[in-house]
């Protein structure tokens, strides 16, 4: 039993590493600047309800299997988002720009296994290592409001039971760039060629993007090392944006089920992040109803597989100072 003084949770540190193979402890470490973190190991508790001459329902219990899960979120940083991207896009290609920056291109590839993570949760109670951690999702969000806003990312993981390990001393990269609403541009056109046109810019008050591929725990008989495998739900990419209601273009496109090209472009100096879809349709266009409010529209959009573009729904590129995001 470890005794320690009461502490604020912000003292805790999260360190991520991409595993070469599921469950093989990663050697590459990245100290994540978190705003939301909640990893826990969860036992599968079996209750014994056998009748033993008593009205009491449960007469015993046992732990059979384990898994871990929990959220992780924070501001988007140029290197952190590349590492999280690789948890949702299993294929990455990196180009050296020969100016101190590197461009990483991310795609889905069903012939390549998904990437798992090692996560070190460093707390005054000890350092807990979570292995074979898979991302369920990756959500990006910025809502300008009255004072501007940070671009933030949120995800959730599932993986193996935690292990208590020796402390590690991570290093924080203080040179990393972060992003605010002023760094974000939303571009919409009939094709990607339209992105260069000034009319392609959407003056959105907020924009969100959700990448989803939920991990499902797959236990097996004889599982004594608390090392389940994982299956995955279908891949999805979707989002929403809020705009002032000043024209009927969005309604008309929604009613016609029109195909769009959509780019979310995030640029801060030489660092940039892009998410692009070439077959994007609106799923819902809803006006606001506050009697004294300026009327807005909330537009929900979905990235569909574009068979004219290799079956891709969404691709991403990140330009940063990280030489590689692979192991």
C-alpha positions in Angstrom: 0.0 0.0 0.0 1.4 3.4 -1.0 0.7 6.4 1.2 0.9 9.9 -0.3 -0.4 13.4 0.3 -3.7 14.7 -1.2 -3.0 16.2 -4.6 -4.6 18.1 -7.5 -5.2 15.9 -10.5 -3.3 18.3 -12.8 -0.1 16.9 -11.3 -0.7 13.7 -13.2 1.2 13.1 -16.5 0.1 11.1 -19.6 2.7 9.7 -21.9 1.8 8.0 -25.2 3.8 5.6 -27.4 2.7 3.9 -30.6 3.3 0.1 -30.4 5.1 -1.9 -33.1 2.7 -4.8 -32.3 -0.3 -4.9 -30.1 0.8 -5.2 -26.5 4.5 -4.8 -27.1 5.5 -1.9 -25.0 6.3 1.2 -27.1 9.8 2.7 -27.1 8.7 6.0 -28.5 7.3 8.3 -25.9 5.3 11.6 -26.2 4.2 13.7 -23.2 0.6 14.7 -23.8 -0.7 18.0 -22.6 -4.1 16.9 -21.3 -7.2 18.7 -20.2 -9.3 15.5 -19.6 -7.9 12.1 -18.6 -9.6 9.1 -16.9 -7.9 5.8 -17.5 -9.2 2.8 -15.4 -8.9 -0.9 -15.3 -12.3 -2.6 -15.1 -12.7 -6.1 -13.7 -15.4 -8.4 -15.0 -17.0 -9.4 -11.7 -19.2 -12.6 -11.7 -21.9 -12.8 -9.0 -22.8 -16.2 -7.7 -26.6 -16.4 -7.5 -26.9 -20.1 -6.7 -29.6 -20.9 -4.2 -28.2 -21.9 -0.9 -31.3 -21.9 1.3 -31.4 -18.1 1.7 -33.4 -15.2 0.2 -30.2 -13.3 -0.4 -29.5 -13.1 -4.1 -25.7 -13.1 -4.2 -23.7 -15.4 -2.0 -20.3 -15.0 -3.5 -18.4 -13.3 -6.4 -15.3 -13.6 -8.4 -13.2 -11.6 -10.9 -12.9 -13.4 -14.2 -11.6 -11.0 -17.0 -10.2 -7.5 -17.2 -9.9 -4.6 -19.6 -9.1 -0.9 -19.4 -10.7 2.1 -20.9 -10.9 5.9 -20.5 -10.9 9.3 -22.2 -8.0 11.6 -23.1 -8.4 15.1 -24.4 -6.6 18.4 -24.7 -5.6 21.2 -27.0 -4.5 20.3 -30.4 -0.7 20.4 -30.8 1.3 19.9 -34.0 3.0 16.7 -32.9 0.3 15.4 -30.6 -2.4 15.4 -33.3 -0.1 13.5 -35.7 0.3 10.7 -33.1 -3.4 10.6 -32.4 -4.1 10.7 -36.1 -2.1 7.5 -36.5 -4.5 5.8 -34.1 -7.4 6.4 -36.5 -5.5 6.3 -39.9 -3.4 3.1 -40.0 -1.4 4.1 -43.1 1.1 7.0 -42.9 3.6 8.3 -45.4 6.2 10.9 -44.4 8.1 13.3 -46.6 11.1 15.4 -45.4 10.5 19.0 -46.6 14.3 19.7 -46.1 13.5 22.9 -44.1 13.2 21.3 -40.6 9.6 20.2 -41.2 8.0 16.9 -42.2 4.7 16.3 -43.9 2.8 13.2 -42.8 0.0 11.9 -45.0 -2.6 9.7 -43.3 -5.1 7.3 -45.0 -7.2 4.4 -44.1 -5.9 1.0 -45.4 -7.9 -2.1 -44.6 -4.8 -4.2 -45.5 -2.9 -2.7 -42.6 -3.6 -3.5 -38.9 -4.7 -0.6 -36.7 -2.2 1.0 -34.4 -2.3 0.4 -30.7 -0.7 2.5 -28.0 1.2 2.1 -24.8 0.0 4.7 -22.2 1.9 5.6 -19.1 -0.4 7.2 -16.5 2.0 8.9 -14.0 0.5 9.8 -10.7 1.6 10.2 -7.0 0.1 6.8 -6.4 2.5 5.2 -8.9 3.1 4.8 -12.6 0.5 2.7 -14.4 1.2 1.2 -17.8 -1.7 0.4 -20.1 -0.8 -1.7 -23.2 -2.6 -2.6 -26.4 -4.8 0.6 -26.1 -6.9 1.3 -29.1 -8.7 4.5 -29.9 -12.5 4.4 -30.3 -12.6 7.9 -31.9 -10.9 11.2 -32.5 -13.0 14.4 -32.2 -11.8 17.9 -33.0 -13.8 20.9 -32.0 -13.6 24.7 -32.0 -16.4 27.1 -31.1 -15.3 30.7 -31.5 -17.7 32.3 -29.0 -17.0 35.9 -28.0 -13.4 35.6 -27.0 -12.0 33.1 -29.5 -11.2 29.5 -28.5 -8.5 26.8 -28.6 -8.8 24.0 -31.0 -9.3 20.9 -28.9 -9.2 17.1 -29.5 -10.8 14.3 -27.5 -10.5 10.6 -27.7 -11.3 7.4 -25.7 -9.2 4.2 -25.5 -9.8 0.6 -24.7 -7.0 -1.9 -23.8 -5.4 -4.3 -21.4 -5.4 -4.3 -17.6 -2.9 -1.8 -16.1 0.5 -2.8 -14.8 2.4 -1.0 -12.1 5.8 -0.1 -13.4 8.9 1.9 -12.4 8.5 5.7 -12.8 9.6 7.3 -16.1 10.8 10.8 -16.6 9.1 12.2 -19.8 10.3 15.4 -21.5 7.7 18.1 -22.5 8.3 19.6 -26.0 7.8 23.2 -25.1 8.4 24.3 -28.7 5.2 22.7 -30.1 2.7 24.9 -31.7 -0.9 25.0 -30.6 -3.9 26.3 -32.5 -6.8 28.7 -31.9 -9.9 29.6 -33.9 -8.0 32.1 -36.0 -5.9 29.3 -37.4 -8.9 27.3 -38.7 -10.5 27.6 -42.1 -13.4 25.6 -43.5 -13.5 25.3 -47.3 -16.4 23.9 -49.3 -16.7 23.4 -53.0 -18.0 21.0 -55.7 -14.4 19.6 -56.1 -11.1 20.2 -54.4 -10.2 22.6 -57.3 -12.7 25.0 -55.8 -10.8 25.4 -52.6 -8.7 28.2 -54.1 -11.8 30.3 -54.7 -12.6 33.0 -52.1 -16.2 31.9 -52.2 -15.2 28.5 -50.9 -14.6 29.8 -47.4 -17.4 29.0 -44.9 -17.7 31.6 -42.1 -18.5 29.0 -39.5 -19.1 30.0 -35.9 -18.1 26.5 -34.8 -16.8 23.3 -36.5 -16.5 19.8 -35.3 -15.1 16.6 -36.8 -15.6 13.1 -35.5 -13.6 10.1 -36.7 -15.0 6.8 -35.3 -13.9 3.2 -35.3 -15.0 1.8 -31.9 -12.9 -1.0 -30.4 -14.9 -3.9 -28.9 -13.2 -6.1 -26.3 -13.0 -9.8 -27.4 -12.3 -12.1 -24.5 -11.4 -15.8 -24.9 -11.4 -18.9 -22.7 -8.2 -19.5 -20.8 -7.4 -15.8 -20.7 -5.2 -15.6 -17.7 -2.8 -12.7 -18.6 -5.6 -10.1 -18.9 -4.7 -9.6 -22.6 -8.0 -9.6 -24.6 -8.0 -9.0 -28.4 -10.2 -6.3 -30.0 -12.6 -6.1 -32.9 -13.7 -2.9 -34.5 -16.9 -1.2 -35.7 -17.1 0.2 -39.2 -15.1 3.4 -39.9 -17.0 6.7 -40.0 -16.1 10.4 -40.4 -18.7 13.1 -39.8 -19.1 16.6 -38.4 -21.1 19.7 -37.8 -20.8 23.4 -38.4 -22.9 26.4 -37.4 -23.3 29.3 -39.8 -25.5 32.4 -39.9 -28.6 31.9 -42.1 -28.0 34.4 -44.9 -28.7 32.3 -48.0 -30.5 29.2 -49.1 -27.5 27.4 -50.6 -27.2 24.9 -47.7 -30.9 24.0 -47.8 -30.9 23.5 -51.5 -27.8 21.3 -51.4 -29.3 19.3 -48.5 -32.6 18.7 -50.4 -30.7 17.7 -53.5 -28.4 15.4 -51.6 -25.5 17.2 -53.4 -21.9 16.0 -53.3 -19.4 18.4 -51.9 -15.6 18.5 -51.4 -14.8 19.7 -47.9 -11.5 20.8 -46.3 -10.7 21.7 -42.7 -7.4 23.6 -42.9 -5.5 24.5 -39.7 -2.3 26.6 -40.1 0.0 28.2 -37.6 3.3 29.4 -39.2 5.0 26.4 -40.9 2.8 23.9 -39.1 -0.4 22.7 -40.6 -3.2 20.1 -40.3 -5.7 19.2 -43.0 -8.7 16.9 -43.2 -10.2 16.5 -46.7 -13.1 14.6 -48.1 -14.1 14.6 -51.8 -17.6 13.0 -51.3 -19.3 14.9 -48.5 -23.1 15.1 -48.2 -25.3 17.0 -45.7 -27.3 14.8 -43.4 -29.2 17.6 -41.7 -29.6 21.4 -41.9 -31.5 22.8 -38.9 -32.2 26.5 -38.3 -32.1 27.9 -34.8 -35.3 29.0 -33.0 -34.4 31.5 -30.3 -36.9 34.4 -30.8 -34.3 37.1 -30.0 -31.3 35.4 -31.6 -29.7 35.9 -35.0 -30.9 32.9 -36.9 -28.2 30.3 -37.6 -28.1 26.9 -39.3 -26.5 23.8 -37.8 -25.2 21.7 -40.7 -24.4 18.0 -40.2 -22.2 16.5 -42.8 -20.9 13.0 -43.5 -17.9 11.8 -45.4 -18.8 9.0 -47.8 -16.5 6.5 -49.6 -15.5 8.1 -52.9 -15.0 5.3 -55.5 -13.7 7.9 -57.9 -10.9 8.6 -55.4 -9.8 5.2 -54.4 -12.7 4.6 -52.1 -11.4 7.1 -49.6 -13.8 8.9 -47.3 -11.4 11.3 -45.5 -7.6 11.8 -45.6 -5.4 14.0 -43.5 -2.0 15.6 -43.7 0.0 17.1 -40.8 3.1 19.2 -41.3 5.3 19.6 -38.2 8.8 19.1 -36.8 8.3 15.4 -35.9 10.6 13.2 -38.1 8.4 10.2 -37.9 5.1 9.1 -36.2 5.8 5.4 -36.8 7.9 3.0 -34.7 
